[in-house]
Amino acid sequence: MIEARDGQEAIDLALEHTPDFVILDIGMPKVDGFGVVSALRGMPIFTATPILALTAAGGDLTRRDFEEAGFTAWLPKPIRPAIIRQALVDFTC
């Protein structure tokens, strides 16, 4: 597992390591999760990569907002590891 401290580092690490999946917190510094997913989806290598949004921001945003932004799924906080594992099974098989 590789962790980024901010959105720009997430983009850089994704380019360096080409992960099988990405879990993004929406509220990252420098570039938020929406900016990261937009950047990654703009690159052919990441068009089919599962990208999961992890966020506590659910009030004004809908599942459709996340899907339209390019996320594969939206996982609301707080989250249990079992939910993340199941999402990875669902979206990487």
N, C-alpha and C positions, 0 to 999 in steps of 0.2 A: 504494500500500500504506500502510496506517495501522497503527501499532504502539502498543500500550498497555503501560504499566509495571506495571500490576497489574490484578486482576480487576474492581474497581469501575470503573476507567478503561475497560476493555474493554466493559463494559455501556454506559457513557455514550457511548463512541465509536460503538458499534453503533447505538444509538438516534439519534445525530446523523447518521450517514452511511448507514445501512441497506445494509450490504455484501451483495454477491452470494454470498459465502462467508466463513467464519470459521475460522481455525486457532488453537486454544487450547492453550497449555502447561498441563498439569495443576497444576504446582507454583507458581502465581502467588501473590504476596502479597495480603493483604487478603481477597480472595475467590478461592478456587481454581477451577480449570477446571470442576469439577463444579457449583460454585455458579453460575458464569457460564452454563453451558449450561442449567441449570435456570431461571435468570432469563429467558434469551432464549427458551427453548421455551415459557415461560408467556405470551409475547406473540404474538398472532396474526400479526404481521408476520414473525416468525422461525420459524414452524412448518415451513416447507418449505426454509429456508435450510440448505445443507450446512455442518455444523459438525464440523471435524476435530480430534481430540484428538492432541496431540503430547506424548509422555511417555517418560521412561525407567523409569517405574514399571510394570513389566509382571508382576513376580513374583506378587503375590497377586491382581492384577486380571486379568480375562479380557476378551476381545473382547465377550462378552455383557454384562459390567458396564458397558462404555462405551456399548453400544447401548441398554441399559435406561436409562442416564442421559440419553440424548437425543442422543448423538454420532452422526454419520453414519458415521464411520470412525475407527479408531485407528491412528496412525502412530507406531511405536516409534522412540526415539532410539537411536543417532545416525541421522540421516536424510540422504539425498542429495536435492538439488534435483529431480532427475529423478523421484523417487518422489512428491514433493509435486505436481509438474506432472501426473503421471499420475493421481493422486487427484483433482485438480481437474477434469481432463478427464472422469474416470469419474462424478463426482458433480455436475457443473454443467451437463452437456449433456442 
